[in-house]
Amino acid sequence: MLKGVNRQVVEVSQTESVYFERILFFVKPEYYGLGEAKLKEKASACVGETLRPPQAKKEKKFRKGLAMGLSAAGGAAVTALAAFLMQLAA
């Protein structure tokens, strides 16, 4: 933990991210007495939450893929039906 003149800062250097090598958290004055271990624990938990991709994006990709697959299957079915009807008419 780094202590400044006016601020207390928690540095997290184990980010497990390809984009960030370290993250600095500025501690609110009312939590200065919380203790170094507890502040590091809270900072690490916050890092884990922010680096995870949102769940909505995964669901959105699945729905988009499902819609495209169903559209392709529907198009193939219509084409097959048209071909079948043309053969009956001939």
Secondary structure as UniProt FT lines:
FT   STRAND          2..3
FT   STRAND          8..12
FT   STRAND          23..27
FT   HELIX           29..34
FT   HELIX           36..51
FT   HELIX           55..89
//
